[in-house]
Amino acid sequence: MKNQIFGLLLSLTFALSASAGEWVNISDAVTASLKPGYAGPTAGVVVDRASGAVFMVVNDLGLWRSLDHGATFARGDQENIGGRCETGWALQADPAGRRLFCFMIYGSSALTTDGGGSWSKSGTSHLDFGSVDWADTGKRLLAIRHESGGLLTTSADGGLTWQDLTKGFSGCGVFDQSTFVATRAAEPGIFRSTDAGKNWTLVSSNTPSAAVPTVFRGKGYWATGKGILQSADRGLTWVDLGAPVAASFGPYFGRDEQHLVVVGKSGFQESKDGGQTWQLAAPLPAGFGIGRIGPNYAWDPDANIFYASTMTKPTFKYQR
């Protein structure tokens, strides 16, 4: 009881101290009374775009949910999530809301289809990151196993059963039950499969820097570090979207495909005209970067809040 009271008081203190234009620690209220794993207090954050619910990974102690923009948290995974996220693409939320798959390492992975009310534990885990065909069945998963030489693995039943494919991959995405896209560790370009990963064809000479593309309203978006590639035909062809921008994570979408945010070395960049122009929306938190290992970023467009989490550090939010 004392720990619960202490945590509540600490969370209220952080909530009251938050002001516009500052990165504020929102995880200490949770971790102060716990003993997170060796990789630091938290590693993973994602926002349900529809509800604004914030999900935060406490290392080795599960997924915690906030319904008040990070002011207070309660464990929200029914003890089905374990380990941590080492990449910014491990927590994959459905852009339409409510559904979330957690691709975890050193702990169990799981799927929720009702905003965290109930969970289905994955039949495999220790996954660096992955992709879900939210726009199709919501059950086709494609992921890369941790420390496996880039081994692709896939599930057609929401994670209950898995089938390993081949090694040598560095990124992956899925449009529907049979259409995959991927990048290879030793070969430039984007590769595409239309038979659930059995055969692959090079479809673009561009090599994205992001590990996973975003699929939103039927189109694919893949950050390259210097801009965004877009595909309107399930990954068959890719073209540059709008103006160049430092983009390593995202895009995260607002009210529609015209309103989007990316994260790169210069911070959170926002466009309200489909990527034609960009404006700095928030800087990176102190000590955060854009490497593949570590940082997780998220955006709540309705509340106008940005979130950041990485191994060895607390989770932060930035209120504009």
C-alpha positions, 0 to 999 in steps of 0.5 A: 500500500505504501508503494502504491501511495508513493507511486501515485504521489510521484506521478501527480508530481510529474504531471503537475511539473509538466509544461509545454515545450519540455521533455518530462519524465513519466516513468519514475512514478512506476519504476521507483517502486519496482526493480526493472531489468538490467537494461534500465527502467524502460525500453518501449513506448507506443500510442493507440492512435484512436484512443490516446492510450500510452503503452510503456515497457518496464524492462522485464516487468511487462507492459504498462498502460496509461489512459491519462497521457502518461500521468498514471500507469497500471500494468495492462498486459495480464502478465503476457508481456516480458523482456524489453524492446531493443528497437523502435519497431517492436511495438506495432499498433494498428493505425485504426486503434485497439490492436497491438502486437508486441515483438519482444526479446528476452521475454514473451510476445503477445497480441491484444485486439481490444486495447489491452483488455485481453491478450493472446500470448505468441507461440514464439518470441525473442523477436527484434521487430515485426510487421502485421497486416492490420489492413487485411486479416490482422493475423499475418505477422512477419518478424526477424528473430533476435541474434539469428543472422537476420532470420525471417519468421512468419505467422498466419494465425496471429502469433499462435504458430510460426514458420521460419523462412530464410536468413540474411534480412535486415527489415520486413513489412507485410501488406496482406496474407501473402504480400511481404516486403523486406531489406537484406543485410548484404544487398541494397534495395527493397525485395518483395514476395507474393507467396508468403516469403517463399520467393523474393524479387528486387523491386526498388534500388532504394534501401530504407533505413527504417526496419519496418514500413508503415501501412496506412489507408492502403499505402506503404511508407518507408523511411530512408533516413533522408526522406520517405518512400511511398507505395500505392500498389502493395510494395511493387513500386516505390516513389519519393514522398514530398520533400526530403526530410531527416526521417529514421522513424515513422511516419506516424499519422494524424487525422489523415495521410496529409498530417504526419510526423517523422523522427530523424537526427534533427528531431520530430518533423511534422507535415500537414500537406502530405510531406510537401513541407516540414516543420520542427515539432519537437527536439530529441530528448537529451541523450536520445538518438536515431540508431536502430538499437535503442530509441522508441518514439510515438505521437498522440496527434489529438493531444499533441504529445510526443513520447520517447523511450530507450534502454537505460533511460526513463520514458519521457513525454513532450507536450506542445 
